[in-house]
Amino acid sequence: MVFLQNVIYYIYMAFAAISGFFLVKQLFKREKHKGIVNDIIYAYCIIPFLLRILQIK
């Protein structure tokens, strides 16, 4: 059971890292919607991924 829990945890962390990477990549590649509101939305989406990667709950 502990092995399965560790596997699920690593899959989740990999998903969080990949999603965070794509969010950060799109943040710097934007050509449309360059307003402050969109920056806040991107930050709101990126912060949970960073917290999970840093293991801050």
PDB file with one MODEL, atoms N, CA, C and O in Angstrom:
MODEL        1
ATOM      1  N   MET A   1       0.824  -1.192   0.000  1.00  0.00           N
ATOM      2  CA  MET A   1       0.000   0.000   0.000  1.00  0.00           C
ATOM      3  C   MET A   1       0.874   1.264   0.000  1.00  0.00           C
ATOM      4  O   MET A   1       0.552   2.246  -0.669  1.00  0.00           O
ATOM      5  N   VAL A   2       1.975   1.231   0.750  1.00  0.00           N
ATOM      6  CA  VAL A   2       2.869   2.381   0.795  1.00  0.00           C
ATOM      7  C   VAL A   2       3.521   2.586  -0.568  1.00  0.00           C
ATOM      8  O   VAL A   2       3.716   3.723  -0.999  1.00  0.00           O
ATOM      9  N   PHE A   3       3.861   1.490  -1.251  1.00  0.00           N
ATOM     10  CA  PHE A   3       4.454   1.584  -2.587  1.00  0.00           C
ATOM     11  C   PHE A   3       3.492   2.274  -3.548  1.00  0.00           C
ATOM     12  O   PHE A   3       3.898   3.150  -4.311  1.00  0.00           O
ATOM     13  N   LEU A   4       2.236   1.888  -3.517  1.00  0.00           N
ATOM     14  CA  LEU A   4       1.234   2.493  -4.389  1.00  0.00           C
ATOM     15  C   LEU A   4       1.058   3.981  -4.081  1.00  0.00           C
ATOM     16  O   LEU A   4       0.893   4.794  -4.990  1.00  0.00           O
ATOM     17  N   GLN A   5       1.094   4.323  -2.814  1.00  0.00           N
ATOM     18  CA  GLN A   5       0.987   5.723  -2.417  1.00  0.00           C
ATOM     19  C   GLN A   5       2.171   6.527  -2.965  1.00  0.00           C
ATOM     20  O   GLN A   5       1.989   7.645  -3.447  1.00  0.00           O
ATOM     21  N   ASN A   6       3.367   5.970  -2.894  1.00  0.00           N
ATOM     22  CA  ASN A   6       4.550   6.658  -3.424  1.00  0.00           C
ATOM     23  C   ASN A   6       4.476   6.816  -4.941  1.00  0.00           C
ATOM     24  O   ASN A   6       4.871   7.852  -5.475  1.00  0.00           O
ATOM     25  N   VAL A   7       3.979   5.812  -5.629  1.00  0.00           N
ATOM     26  CA  VAL A   7       3.838   5.886  -7.084  1.00  0.00           C
ATOM     27  C   VAL A   7       2.858   6.994  -7.459  1.00  0.00           C
ATOM     28  O   VAL A   7       3.134   7.788  -8.359  1.00  0.00           O
ATOM     29  N   ILE A   8       1.733   7.050  -6.786  1.00  0.00           N
ATOM     30  CA  ILE A   8       0.732   8.089  -7.054  1.00  0.00           C
ATOM     31  C   ILE A   8       1.309   9.468  -6.756  1.00  0.00           C
ATOM     32  O   ILE A   8       1.059  10.419  -7.496  1.00  0.00           O
ATOM     33  N   TYR A   9       2.073   9.579  -5.684  1.00  0.00           N
ATOM     34  CA  TYR A   9       2.689  10.860  -5.319  1.00  0.00           C
ATOM     35  C   TYR A   9       3.657  11.327  -6.413  1.00  0.00           C
ATOM     36  O   TYR A   9       3.636  12.496  -6.799  1.00  0.00           O
ATOM     37  N   TYR A  10       4.498  10.424  -6.908  1.00  0.00           N
ATOM     38  CA  TYR A  10       5.464  10.807  -7.947  1.00  0.00           C
ATOM     39  C   TYR A  10       4.771  11.139  -9.266  1.00  0.00           C
ATOM     40  O   TYR A  10       5.217  12.032  -9.987  1.00  0.00           O
ATOM     41  N   ILE A  11       3.706  10.446  -9.587  1.00  0.00           N
ATOM     42  CA  ILE A  11       2.942  10.778 -10.788  1.00  0.00           C
ATOM     43  C   ILE A  11       2.331  12.170 -10.642  1.00  0.00           C
ATOM     44  O   ILE A  11       2.359  12.963 -11.583  1.00  0.00           O
ATOM     45  N   TYR A  12       1.785  12.465  -9.478  1.00  0.00           N
ATOM     46  CA  TYR A  12       1.197  13.781  -9.222  1.00  0.00           C
ATOM     47  C   TYR A  12       2.249  14.877  -9.323  1.00  0.00           C
ATOM     48  O   TYR A  12       2.002  15.924  -9.921  1.00  0.00           O
ATOM     49  N   MET A  13       3.423  14.640  -8.740  1.00  0.00           N
ATOM     50  CA  MET A  13       4.481  15.641  -8.790  1.00  0.00           C
ATOM     51  C   MET A  13       4.967  15.862 -10.220  1.00  0.00           C
ATOM     52  O   MET A  13       5.260  16.994 -10.604  1.00  0.00           O
ATOM     53  N   ALA A  14       5.054  14.804 -11.002  1.00  0.00           N
ATOM     54  CA  ALA A  14       5.457  14.938 -12.397  1.00  0.00           C
ATOM     55  C   ALA A  14       4.417  15.753 -13.169  1.00  0.00           C
ATOM     56  O   ALA A  14       4.768  16.624 -13.965  1.00  0.00           O
ATOM     57  N   PHE A  15       3.142  15.465 -12.930  1.00  0.00           N
ATOM     58  CA  PHE A  15       2.075  16.224 -13.579  1.00  0.00           C
ATOM     59  C   PHE A  15       2.125  17.697 -13.177  1.00  0.00           C
ATOM     60  O   PHE A  15       1.957  18.579 -14.019  1.00  0.00           O
ATOM     61  N   ALA A  16       2.354  17.960 -11.905  1.00  0.00           N
ATOM     62  CA  ALA A  16       2.446  19.350 -11.431  1.00  0.00           C
ATOM     63  C   ALA A  16       3.633  20.059 -12.066  1.00  0.00           C
ATOM     64  O   ALA A  16       3.528  21.230 -12.431  1.00  0.00           O
ATOM     65  N   ALA A  17       4.758  19.367 -12.202  1.00  0.00           N
ATOM     66  CA  ALA A  17       5.939  19.982 -12.808  1.00  0.00           C
ATOM     67  C   ALA A  17       5.712  20.276 -14.288  1.00  0.00           C
ATOM     68  O   ALA A  17       6.072  21.352 -14.767  1.00  0.00           O
ATOM     69  N   ILE A  18       5.126  19.343 -15.007  1.00  0.00           N
ATOM     70  CA  ILE A  18       4.865  19.543 -16.434  1.00  0.00           C
ATOM     71  C   ILE A  18       3.866  20.672 -16.637  1.00  0.00           C
ATOM     72  O   ILE A  18       4.065  21.529 -17.497  1.00  0.00           O
ATOM     73  N   SER A  19       2.803  20.681 -15.858  1.00  0.00           N
ATOM     74  CA  SER A  19       1.798  21.742 -15.985  1.00  0.00           C
ATOM     75  C   SER A  19       2.386  23.106 -15.646  1.00  0.00           C
ATOM     76  O   SER A  19       2.130  24.086 -16.346  1.00  0.00           O
ATOM     77  N   GLY A  20       3.170  23.171 -14.579  1.00  0.00           N
ATOM     78  CA  GLY A  20       3.814  24.423 -14.198  1.00  0.00           C
ATOM     79  C   GLY A  20       4.782  24.908 -15.264  1.00  0.00           C
ATOM     80  O   GLY A  20       4.860  26.104 -15.544  1.00  0.00           O
ATOM     81  N   PHE A  21       5.523  23.971 -15.861  1.00  0.00           N
ATOM     82  CA  PHE A  21       6.461  24.332 -16.928  1.00  0.00           C
ATOM     83  C   PHE A  21       5.731  24.957 -18.107  1.00  0.00           C
ATOM     84  O   PHE A  21       6.157  25.990 -18.624  1.00  0.00           O
ATOM     85  N   PHE A  22       4.628  24.339 -18.539  1.00  0.00           N
ATOM     86  CA  PHE A  22       3.883  24.878 -19.668  1.00  0.00           C
ATOM     87  C   PHE A  22       3.229  26.218 -19.338  1.00  0.00           C
ATOM     88  O   PHE A  22       3.137  27.089 -20.203  1.00  0.00           O
ATOM     89  N   LEU A  23       2.778  26.391 -18.108  1.00  0.00           N
ATOM     90  CA  LEU A  23       2.214  27.682 -17.720  1.00  0.00           C
ATOM     91  C   LEU A  23       3.267  28.777 -17.757  1.00  0.00           C
ATOM     92  O   LEU A  23       3.004  29.877 -18.244  1.00  0.00           O
ATOM     93  N   VAL A  24       4.460  28.484 -17.247  1.00  0.00           N
ATOM     94  CA  VAL A  24       5.529  29.485 -17.245  1.00  0.00           C
ATOM     95  C   VAL A  24       5.968  29.781 -18.674  1.00  0.00           C
ATOM     96  O   VAL A  24       6.221  30.935 -19.020  1.00  0.00           O
ATOM     97  N   LYS A  25       6.058  28.744 -19.504  1.00  0.00           N
ATOM     98  CA  LYS A  25       6.463  28.931 -20.893  1.00  0.00           C
ATOM     99  C   LYS A  25       5.463  29.824 -21.630  1.00  0.00           C
ATOM    100  O   LYS A  25       5.864  30.725 -22.367  1.00  0.00           O
ATOM    101  N   GLN A  26       4.188  29.585 -21.439  1.00  0.00           N
ATOM    102  CA  GLN A  26       3.159  30.396 -22.094  1.00  0.00           C
ATOM    103  C   GLN A  26       3.127  31.822 -21.547  1.00  0.00           C
ATOM    104  O   GLN A  26       2.741  32.750 -22.257  1.00  0.00           O
ATOM    105  N   LEU A  27       3.527  31.998 -20.297  1.00  0.00           N
ATOM    106  CA  LEU A  27       3.541  33.338 -19.706  1.00  0.00           C
ATOM    107  C   LEU A  27       4.484  34.257 -20.478  1.00  0.00           C
ATOM    108  O   LEU A  27       4.171  35.428 -20.692  1.00  0.00           O
ATOM    109  N   PHE A  28       5.631  33.735 -20.896  1.00  0.00           N
ATOM    110  CA  PHE A  28       6.618  34.559 -21.584  1.00  0.00           C
ATOM    111  C   PHE A  28       6.434  34.573 -23.098  1.00  0.00           C
ATOM    112  O   PHE A  28       7.048  35.396 -23.778  1.00  0.00           O
ATOM    113  N   LYS A  29       5.607  33.684 -23.642  1.00  0.00           N
ATOM    114  CA  LYS A  29       5.401  33.625 -25.091  1.00  0.00           C
ATOM    115  C   LYS A  29       4.131  34.327 -25.550  1.00  0.00           C
ATOM    116  O   LYS A  29       3.815  34.309 -26.740  1.00  0.00           O
ATOM    117  N   ARG A  30       3.409  34.934 -24.646  1.00  0.00           N
ATOM    118  CA  ARG A  30       2.124  35.528 -25.013  1.00  0.00           C
ATOM    119  C   ARG A  30       2.284  36.664 -25.993  1.00  0.00           C
ATOM    120  O   ARG A  30       3.175  37.501 -25.857  1.00  0.00           O
ATOM    121  N   GLU A  31       1.411  36.685 -26.983  1.00  0.00           N
ATOM    122  CA  GLU A  31       1.351  37.803 -27.911  1.00  0.00           C
ATOM    123  C   GLU A  31       0.034  38.555 -27.760  1.00  0.00           C
ATOM    124  O   GLU A  31      -0.062  39.732 -28.106  1.00  0.00           O
ATOM    125  N   LYS A  32      -0.977  37.867 -27.242  1.00  0.00           N
ATOM    126  CA  LYS A  32      -2.275  38.490 -26.978  1.00  0.00           C
ATOM    127  C   LYS A  32      -2.473  38.548 -25.471  1.00  0.00           C
ATOM    128  O   LYS A  32      -1.778  37.861 -24.722  1.00  0.00           O
ATOM    129  N   HIS A  33      -3.386  39.339 -25.042  1.00  0.00           N
ATOM    130  CA  HIS A  33      -3.790  39.401 -23.630  1.00  0.00           C
ATOM    131  C   HIS A  33      -2.593  39.659 -22.719  1.00  0.00           C
ATOM    132  O   HIS A  33      -2.297  38.842 -21.847  1.00  0.00           O
ATOM    133  N   LYS A  34      -1.917  40.759 -22.904  1.00  0.00           N
ATOM    134  CA  LYS A  34      -0.741  41.067 -22.103  1.00  0.00           C
ATOM    135  C   LYS A  34      -1.047  41.977 -20.921  1.00  0.00           C
ATOM    136  O   LYS A  34      -0.145  42.649 -20.420  1.00  0.00           O
ATOM    137  N   GLY A  35      -2.275  42.015 -20.469  1.00  0.00           N
ATOM    138  CA  GLY A  35      -2.650  42.918 -19.387  1.00  0.00           C
ATOM    139  C   GLY A  35      -2.294  42.395 -18.012  1.00  0.00           C
ATOM    140  O   GLY A  35      -1.900  41.239 -17.851  1.00  0.00           O
ATOM    141  N   ILE A  36      -2.438  43.254 -17.030  1.00  0.00           N
ATOM    142  CA  ILE A  36      -2.125  42.913 -15.637  1.00  0.00           C
ATOM    143  C   ILE A  36      -3.065  41.850 -15.094  1.00  0.00           C
ATOM    144  O   ILE A  36      -2.662  41.032 -14.267  1.00  0.00           O
ATOM    145  N   VAL A  37      -4.309  41.850 -15.548  1.00  0.00           N
ATOM    146  CA  VAL A  37      -5.277  40.859 -15.079  1.00  0.00           C
ATOM    147  C   VAL A  37      -4.828  39.457 -15.490  1.00  0.00           C
ATOM    148  O   VAL A  37      -4.935  38.517 -14.702  1.00  0.00           O
ATOM    149  N   ASN A  38      -4.330  39.312 -16.706  1.00  0.00           N
ATOM    150  CA  ASN A  38      -3.859  38.001 -17.152  1.00  0.00           C
ATOM    151  C   ASN A  38      -2.609  37.575 -16.396  1.00  0.00           C
ATOM    152  O   ASN A  38      -2.423  36.386 -16.137  1.00  0.00           O
ATOM    153  N   ASP A  39      -1.747  38.526 -16.037  1.00  0.00           N
ATOM    154  CA  ASP A  39      -0.578  38.189 -15.221  1.00  0.00           C
ATOM    155  C   ASP A  39      -1.009  37.658 -13.860  1.00  0.00           C
ATOM    156  O   ASP A  39      -0.424  36.705 -13.344  1.00  0.00           O
ATOM    157  N   ILE A  40      -2.022  38.270 -13.290  1.00  0.00           N
ATOM    158  CA  ILE A  40      -2.530  37.809 -11.992  1.00  0.00           C
ATOM    159  C   ILE A  40      -3.120  36.412 -12.121  1.00  0.00           C
ATOM    160  O   ILE A  40      -2.913  35.572 -11.245  1.00  0.00           O
ATOM    161  N   ILE A  41      -3.846  36.153 -13.193  1.00  0.00           N
ATOM    162  CA  ILE A  41      -4.433  34.824 -13.400  1.00  0.00           C
ATOM    163  C   ILE A  41      -3.345  33.788 -13.582  1.00  0.00           C
ATOM    164  O   ILE A  41      -3.438  32.699 -13.017  1.00  0.00           O
ATOM    165  N   TYR A  42      -2.312  34.097 -14.360  1.00  0.00           N
ATOM    166  CA  TYR A  42      -1.202  33.164 -14.534  1.00  0.00           C
ATOM    167  C   TYR A  42      -0.523  32.889 -13.200  1.00  0.00           C
ATOM    168  O   TYR A  42      -0.215  31.738 -12.893  1.00  0.00           O
ATOM    169  N   ALA A  43      -0.284  33.928 -12.402  1.00  0.00           N
ATOM    170  CA  ALA A  43       0.344  33.734 -11.099  1.00  0.00           C
ATOM    171  C   ALA A  43      -0.542  32.873 -10.200  1.00  0.00           C
ATOM    172  O   ALA A  43      -0.043  32.015  -9.472  1.00  0.00           O
ATOM    173  N   TYR A  44      -1.845  33.099 -10.251  1.00  0.00           N
ATOM    174  CA  TYR A  44      -2.791  32.326  -9.445  1.00  0.00           C
ATOM    175  C   TYR A  44      -2.771  30.853  -9.846  1.00  0.00           C
ATOM    176  O   TYR A  44      -2.993  29.982  -9.005  1.00  0.00           O
ATOM    177  N   CYS A  45      -2.509  30.565 -11.112  1.00  0.00           N
ATOM    178  CA  CYS A  45      -2.437  29.180 -11.580  1.00  0.00           C
ATOM    179  C   CYS A  45      -1.079  28.551 -11.306  1.00  0.00           C
ATOM    180  O   CYS A  45      -1.001  27.352 -11.042  1.00  0.00           O
ATOM    181  N   ILE A  46      -0.009  29.335 -11.362  1.00  0.00           N
ATOM    182  CA  ILE A  46       1.336  28.798 -11.208  1.00  0.00           C
ATOM    183  C   ILE A  46       1.683  28.550  -9.737  1.00  0.00           C
ATOM    184  O   ILE A  46       2.387  27.585  -9.435  1.00  0.00           O
ATOM    185  N   ILE A  47       1.218  29.378  -8.833  1.00  0.00           N
ATOM    186  CA  ILE A  47       1.587  29.274  -7.423  1.00  0.00           C
ATOM    187  C   ILE A  47       1.266  27.905  -6.818  1.00  0.00           C
ATOM    188  O   ILE A  47       2.126  27.354  -6.131  1.00  0.00           O
ATOM    189  N   PRO A  48       0.078  27.322  -7.031  1.00  0.00           N
ATOM    190  CA  PRO A  48      -0.161  25.986  -6.448  1.00  0.00           C
ATOM    191  C   PRO A  48       0.822  24.924  -6.949  1.00  0.00           C
ATOM    192  O   PRO A  48       1.223  24.049  -6.181  1.00  0.00           O
ATOM    193  N   PHE A  49       1.214  24.988  -8.222  1.00  0.00           N
ATOM    194  CA  PHE A  49       2.182  24.026  -8.734  1.00  0.00           C
ATOM    195  C   PHE A  49       3.535  24.214  -8.061  1.00  0.00           C
ATOM    196  O   PHE A  49       4.197  23.236  -7.713  1.00  0.00           O
ATOM    197  N   LEU A  50       3.945  25.453  -7.877  1.00  0.00           N
ATOM    198  CA  LEU A  50       5.224  25.706  -7.213  1.00  0.00           C
ATOM    199  C   LEU A  50       5.196  25.257  -5.762  1.00  0.00           C
ATOM    200  O   LEU A  50       6.178  24.709  -5.262  1.00  0.00           O
ATOM    201  N   LEU A  51       4.095  25.480  -5.092  1.00  0.00           N
ATOM    202  CA  LEU A  51       3.985  25.050  -3.696  1.00  0.00           C
ATOM    203  C   LEU A  51       4.056  23.536  -3.571  1.00  0.00           C
ATOM    204  O   LEU A  51       4.669  23.016  -2.639  1.00  0.00           O
ATOM    205  N   ARG A  52       3.432  22.826  -4.508  1.00  0.00           N
ATOM    206  CA  ARG A  52       3.488  21.365  -4.479  1.00  0.00           C
ATOM    207  C   ARG A  52       4.884  20.855  -4.781  1.00  0.00           C
ATOM    208  O   ARG A  52       5.346  19.900  -4.157  1.00  0.00           O
ATOM    209  N   ILE A  53       5.562  21.483  -5.735  1.00  0.00           N
ATOM    210  CA  ILE A  53       6.922  21.053  -6.061  1.00  0.00           C
ATOM    211  C   ILE A  53       7.862  21.298  -4.874  1.00  0.00           C
ATOM    212  O   ILE A  53       8.744  20.483  -4.601  1.00  0.00           O
ATOM    213  N   LEU A  54       7.675  22.407  -4.178  1.00  0.00           N
ATOM    214  CA  LEU A  54       8.491  22.713  -3.006  1.00  0.00           C
ATOM    215  C   LEU A  54       7.993  21.992  -1.755  1.00  0.00           C
ATOM    216  O   LEU A  54       8.578  22.142  -0.682  1.00  0.00           O
ATOM    217  N   GLN A  55       6.934  21.222  -1.880  1.00  0.00           N
ATOM    218  CA  GLN A  55       6.336  20.432  -0.792  1.00  0.00           C
ATOM    219  C   GLN A  55       5.840  21.298   0.351  1.00  0.00           C
ATOM    220  O   GLN A  55       5.960  20.935   1.521  1.00  0.00           O
ATOM    221  N   ILE A  56       5.278  22.451  -0.002  1.00  0.00           N
ATOM    222  CA  ILE A  56       4.648  23.331   0.985  1.00  0.00           C
ATOM    223  C   ILE A  56       3.152  23.122   0.843  1.00  0.00           C
ATOM    224  O   ILE A  56       2.598  23.331  -0.236  1.00  0.00           O
ATOM    225  N   LYS A  57       2.498  22.718   1.903  1.00  0.00           N
ATOM    226  CA  LYS A  57       1.066  22.427   1.810  1.00  0.00           C
ATOM    227  C   LYS A  57       0.238  23.580   2.308  1.00  0.00           C
ATOM    228  O   LYS A  57      -0.990  23.506   2.301  1.00  0.00           O
TER     229      LYS A  57
ENDMDL
END
